[in-house]
């Protein structure tokens, strides 16, 4: 198991405090200029109707007397979520800056994953490519069981695609058949879920069942940003795939023009999800994952964009 032990220590200390906001405020403390390698990531706690959790890390407890004031973010996200009428899960993990902390709003609530399962598959493929156990130009050949309606109609038995081609289709257009082929190439859903569990996900069933949480998606992004999933070589292959997608109206729409970020969306029926690593945060990089159910379409993406804008403003206030 390669679960980040600091992550585990942080979230083993979660306590429920009903007298405070339902937004989790987990102090993680650290020196100014803390890098991604020092970040903690959220793990699952028991879902609650009005969860209110505080999870100080052992390091933070020694270094910081109290969590950094997050009142502005609490108020902003409360307004965004409460006014939406949707079920929403949000997790934010600050990866740098002064006294980085983790925020979560129903981060452990289980949602339909939609195409965010493709993020996990792409990360695993990137690690394999970085390790030299998979060739990005190697061929994966279509089978009829791979098919699901999507962006492309050039699939036929015996037709083969490189991993690079399938990854681009799964990432940028979120093509379903390409996603199925990647999962099969990795060894199937069981192998994929064992891999994500080894990183620290606790409540996800990607691809088969296809459910996840904002906290679990954040765990994956933090591990990727920390270089734990193949390091710079994996990132060099993965990150360009996760820019300029066909859906940029969620987290990217809440950021200033020119912001540097990578993300993967998922949508089905009334579910819209977005999971991002924002690399050009005002006070360092941060991970933001937003899950929504009950709106769908433009309203769902607008809600995610509003949450993204609220987090950016809170990050801006840090400076």
ZIUR-V964876 format. One record per residue. N is the residue number from 1. RES is the residue in one letter. PHI is phi in whole degrees, -180 to 180 (* if undefined). NEAR is the number of other ideal C-beta (glycine too) atoms within 12 Angstrom. Layout:
BEGIN
n:N res:RES phi:PHI near:NEAR
n:N res:RES phi:PHI near:NEAR
END
This chain:
BEGIN
n:1 res:X phi:* near:12
n:2 res:X phi:-118 near:19
n:3 res:X phi:-57 near:25
n:4 res:X phi:-61 near:34
n:5 res:X phi:-66 near:19
n:6 res:X phi:-67 near:29
n:7 res:X phi:-59 near:41
n:8 res:X phi:-63 near:25
n:9 res:X phi:-64 near:24
n:10 res:X phi:-61 near:41
n:11 res:X phi:-87 near:39
n:12 res:X phi:-71 near:22
n:13 res:X phi:-99 near:25
n:14 res:X phi:-61 near:32
n:15 res:X phi:-129 near:20
n:16 res:X phi:-96 near:21
n:17 res:X phi:-130 near:21
n:18 res:X phi:-66 near:14
n:19 res:X phi:-82 near:10
n:20 res:X phi:-112 near:20
n:21 res:X phi:-58 near:29
n:22 res:X phi:-74 near:31
n:23 res:X phi:-91 near:42
n:24 res:X phi:-66 near:47
n:25 res:X phi:-126 near:39
n:26 res:X phi:-112 near:46
n:27 res:X phi:-72 near:34
n:28 res:X phi:-124 near:46
n:29 res:X phi:47 near:33
n:30 res:X phi:149 near:30
n:31 res:X phi:-77 near:18
n:32 res:X phi:-63 near:17
n:33 res:X phi:88 near:17
n:34 res:X phi:-55 near:30
n:35 res:X phi:-96 near:20
n:36 res:X phi:-59 near:34
n:37 res:X phi:-68 near:24
n:38 res:X phi:-97 near:33
n:39 res:X phi:-77 near:43
n:40 res:X phi:-101 near:49
n:41 res:X phi:-127 near:53
n:42 res:X phi:-74 near:53
n:43 res:X phi:-128 near:43
n:44 res:X phi:-77 near:37
n:45 res:X phi:-122 near:30
n:46 res:X phi:-67 near:17
n:47 res:X phi:-59 near:23
n:48 res:X phi:-137 near:21
n:49 res:X phi:-62 near:12
n:50 res:X phi:-129 near:21
n:51 res:X phi:-67 near:35
n:52 res:X phi:-142 near:27
n:53 res:X phi:-124 near:39
n:54 res:X phi:-134 near:34
n:55 res:X phi:-132 near:42
n:56 res:X phi:-73 near:33
n:57 res:X phi:-77 near:38
n:58 res:X phi:-58 near:22
n:59 res:X phi:-68 near:24
n:60 res:X phi:-63 near:34
n:61 res:X phi:-61 near:20
n:62 res:X phi:-81 near:13
n:63 res:X phi:-100 near:23
n:64 res:X phi:-130 near:23
n:65 res:X phi:-70 near:12
n:66 res:X phi:-152 near:16
n:67 res:X phi:-59 near:32
n:68 res:X phi:-59 near:32
n:69 res:X phi:-62 near:18
n:70 res:X phi:-118 near:35
n:71 res:X phi:-58 near:18
n:72 res:X phi:-65 near:24
n:73 res:X phi:-68 near:39
n:74 res:X phi:-56 near:31
n:75 res:X phi:-64 near:19
n:76 res:X phi:-66 near:32
n:77 res:X phi:-71 near:43
n:78 res:X phi:-59 near:28
n:79 res:X phi:-66 near:21
n:80 res:X phi:-63 near:32
n:81 res:X phi:-72 near:36
n:82 res:X phi:-63 near:22
n:83 res:X phi:-84 near:18
n:84 res:X phi:-87 near:30
n:85 res:X phi:77 near:17
n:86 res:X phi:-103 near:34
n:87 res:X phi:-85 near:30
n:88 res:X phi:-135 near:40
n:89 res:X phi:-126 near:51
n:90 res:X phi:-133 near:54
n:91 res:X phi:-133 near:53
n:92 res:X phi:-125 near:53
n:93 res:X phi:-126 near:55
n:94 res:X phi:-79 near:48
n:95 res:X phi:-103 near:39
n:96 res:X phi:-162 near:35
n:97 res:X phi:81 near:32
n:98 res:X phi:-79 near:25
n:99 res:X phi:49 near:33
n:100 res:X phi:-63 near:45
n:101 res:X phi:-136 near:45
n:102 res:X phi:-114 near:49
n:103 res:X phi:-115 near:49
n:104 res:X phi:-150 near:54
n:105 res:X phi:-117 near:47
n:106 res:X phi:48 near:40
n:107 res:X phi:-66 near:50
n:108 res:X phi:-99 near:39
n:109 res:X phi:-68 near:39
n:110 res:X phi:-86 near:29
n:111 res:X phi:-122 near:45
n:112 res:X phi:-62 near:31
n:113 res:X phi:-76 near:46
n:114 res:X phi:57 near:36
n:115 res:X phi:-82 near:45
n:116 res:X phi:-69 near:51
n:117 res:X phi:-60 near:44
n:118 res:X phi:-68 near:51
n:119 res:X phi:-62 near:52
n:120 res:X phi:-61 near:47
n:121 res:X phi:-63 near:47
n:122 res:X phi:-66 near:53
n:123 res:X phi:-65 near:47
n:124 res:X phi:-67 near:44
n:125 res:X phi:-61 near:45
n:126 res:X phi:-62 near:43
n:127 res:X phi:-64 near:34
n:128 res:X phi:-64 near:31
n:129 res:X phi:-65 near:33
n:130 res:X phi:-63 near:26
n:131 res:X phi:-81 near:17
n:132 res:X phi:83 near:13
n:133 res:X phi:-92 near:19
n:134 res:X phi:-139 near:31
n:135 res:X phi:-98 near:18
n:136 res:X phi:-61 near:31
n:137 res:X phi:-97 near:16
n:138 res:X phi:-68 near:21
n:139 res:X phi:-95 near:19
n:140 res:X phi:-123 near:34
n:141 res:X phi:-100 near:20
n:142 res:X phi:-65 near:29
n:143 res:X phi:-124 near:18
n:144 res:X phi:-59 near:16
n:145 res:X phi:-70 near:14
n:146 res:X phi:-78 near:31
n:147 res:X phi:-70 near:23
n:148 res:X phi:-149 near:26
n:149 res:X phi:-52 near:12
n:150 res:X phi:-167 near:24
n:151 res:X phi:-78 near:23
n:152 res:X phi:-117 near:27
n:153 res:X phi:-125 near:15
n:154 res:X phi:-102 near:16
n:155 res:X phi:-88 near:30
n:156 res:X phi:-157 near:16
n:157 res:X phi:-53 near:12
n:158 res:X phi:90 near:11
n:159 res:X phi:-77 near:22
n:160 res:X phi:-117 near:21
n:161 res:X phi:-134 near:30
n:162 res:X phi:-75 near:24
n:163 res:X phi:-61 near:36
n:164 res:X phi:-59 near:28
n:165 res:X phi:-65 near:29
n:166 res:X phi:-66 near:43
n:167 res:X phi:-64 near:44
n:168 res:X phi:-64 near:32
n:169 res:X phi:-65 near:35
n:170 res:X phi:-70 near:49
n:171 res:X phi:-84 near:41
n:172 res:X phi:-82 near:31
n:173 res:X phi:-98 near:26
n:174 res:X phi:54 near:38
n:175 res:X phi:-65 near:32
n:176 res:X phi:-73 near:32
n:177 res:X phi:-64 near:34
n:178 res:X phi:-61 near:40
n:179 res:X phi:-62 near:45
n:180 res:X phi:-62 near:35
n:181 res:X phi:-67 near:39
n:182 res:X phi:-65 near:49
n:183 res:X phi:-63 near:39
n:184 res:X phi:-63 near:29
n:185 res:X phi:-61 near:36
n:186 res:X phi:-79 near:38
n:187 res:X phi:117 near:20
n:188 res:X phi:104 near:22
n:189 res:X phi:-62 near:28
n:190 res:X phi:-62 near:18
n:191 res:X phi:-66 near:24
n:192 res:X phi:-60 near:41
n:193 res:X phi:-72 near:32
n:194 res:X phi:-65 near:21
n:195 res:X phi:-65 near:33
n:196 res:X phi:-65 near:42
n:197 res:X phi:-64 near:27
n:198 res:X phi:-67 near:23
n:199 res:X phi:-84 near:37
n:200 res:X phi:137 near:39
n:201 res:X phi:-70 near:43
n:202 res:X phi:-127 near:33
n:203 res:X phi:-134 near:33
n:204 res:X phi:-112 near:42
n:205 res:X phi:-132 near:26
n:206 res:X phi:-71 near:43
n:207 res:X phi:75 near:38
n:208 res:X phi:-94 near:18
n:209 res:X phi:88 near:17
n:210 res:X phi:53 near:31
n:211 res:X phi:-127 near:33
n:212 res:X phi:-162 near:46
n:213 res:X phi:-131 near:44
n:214 res:X phi:-61 near:54
n:215 res:X phi:-65 near:51
n:216 res:X phi:-66 near:47
n:217 res:X phi:-64 near:58
n:218 res:X phi:-66 near:53
n:219 res:X phi:-56 near:50
n:220 res:X phi:-64 near:53
n:221 res:X phi:-68 near:51
n:222 res:X phi:-64 near:49
n:223 res:X phi:-62 near:43
n:224 res:X phi:-64 near:48
n:225 res:X phi:-63 near:41
n:226 res:X phi:-74 near:35
n:227 res:X phi:83 near:24
n:228 res:X phi:-83 near:32
n:229 res:X phi:-115 near:38
n:230 res:X phi:111 near:30
n:231 res:X phi:66 near:22
n:232 res:X phi:-62 near:17
n:233 res:X phi:-65 near:20
n:234 res:X phi:-66 near:33
n:235 res:X phi:-63 near:30
n:236 res:X phi:-64 near:17
n:237 res:X phi:-82 near:34
n:238 res:X phi:-78 near:43
n:239 res:X phi:-61 near:30
n:240 res:X phi:-62 near:21
n:241 res:X phi:-68 near:37
n:242 res:X phi:-101 near:38
n:243 res:X phi:-129 near:22
n:244 res:X phi:60 near:17
n:245 res:X phi:-81 near:34
n:246 res:X phi:-74 near:22
n:247 res:X phi:-126 near:33
n:248 res:X phi:-119 near:27
n:249 res:X phi:-96 near:26
n:250 res:X phi:-96 near:42
n:251 res:X phi:-56 near:46
n:252 res:X phi:-58 near:36
n:253 res:X phi:-69 near:28
n:254 res:X phi:-93 near:36
n:255 res:X phi:-106 near:36
n:256 res:X phi:-63 near:19
n:257 res:X phi:-57 near:11
n:258 res:X phi:88 near:9
n:259 res:X phi:-65 near:30
n:260 res:X phi:-99 near:21
n:261 res:X phi:-159 near:37
n:262 res:X phi:-133 near:40
n:263 res:X phi:-160 near:47
n:264 res:X phi:-138 near:48
n:265 res:X phi:-100 near:43
n:266 res:X phi:-151 near:45
n:267 res:X phi:-146 near:35
n:268 res:X phi:-161 near:25
n:269 res:X phi:54 near:17
n:270 res:X phi:-93 near:23
n:271 res:X phi:-102 near:35
n:272 res:X phi:-131 near:42
n:273 res:X phi:-131 near:53
n:274 res:X phi:-150 near:56
n:275 res:X phi:-132 near:52
n:276 res:X phi:-136 near:53
n:277 res:X phi:-112 near:45
n:278 res:X phi:-95 near:39
n:279 res:X phi:-89 near:28
n:280 res:X phi:-109 near:24
n:281 res:X phi:-63 near:36
n:282 res:X phi:-60 near:24
n:283 res:X phi:-130 near:27
n:284 res:X phi:111 near:33
n:285 res:X phi:-67 near:36
n:286 res:X phi:-151 near:46
n:287 res:X phi:-101 near:51
n:288 res:X phi:-134 near:54
n:289 res:X phi:-126 near:55
n:290 res:X phi:-131 near:58
n:291 res:X phi:-115 near:51
n:292 res:X phi:-137 near:46
n:293 res:X phi:-146 near:33
n:294 res:X phi:122 near:22
n:295 res:X phi:-117 near:29
n:296 res:X phi:79 near:26
n:297 res:X phi:62 near:21
n:298 res:X phi:-60 near:16
n:299 res:X phi:-65 near:23
n:300 res:X phi:-65 near:37
n:301 res:X phi:-67 near:32
n:302 res:X phi:-64 near:27
n:303 res:X phi:-63 near:43
n:304 res:X phi:-64 near:50
n:305 res:X phi:-63 near:32
n:306 res:X phi:-66 near:35
n:307 res:X phi:-63 near:48
n:308 res:X phi:-61 near:41
n:309 res:X phi:-65 near:30
n:310 res:X phi:-64 near:37
n:311 res:X phi:-67 near:46
n:312 res:X phi:-59 near:35
n:313 res:X phi:-63 near:25
n:314 res:X phi:-66 near:37
n:315 res:X phi:-67 near:40
n:316 res:X phi:-62 near:24
n:317 res:X phi:-65 near:22
n:318 res:X phi:-63 near:27
n:319 res:X phi:-84 near:15
END
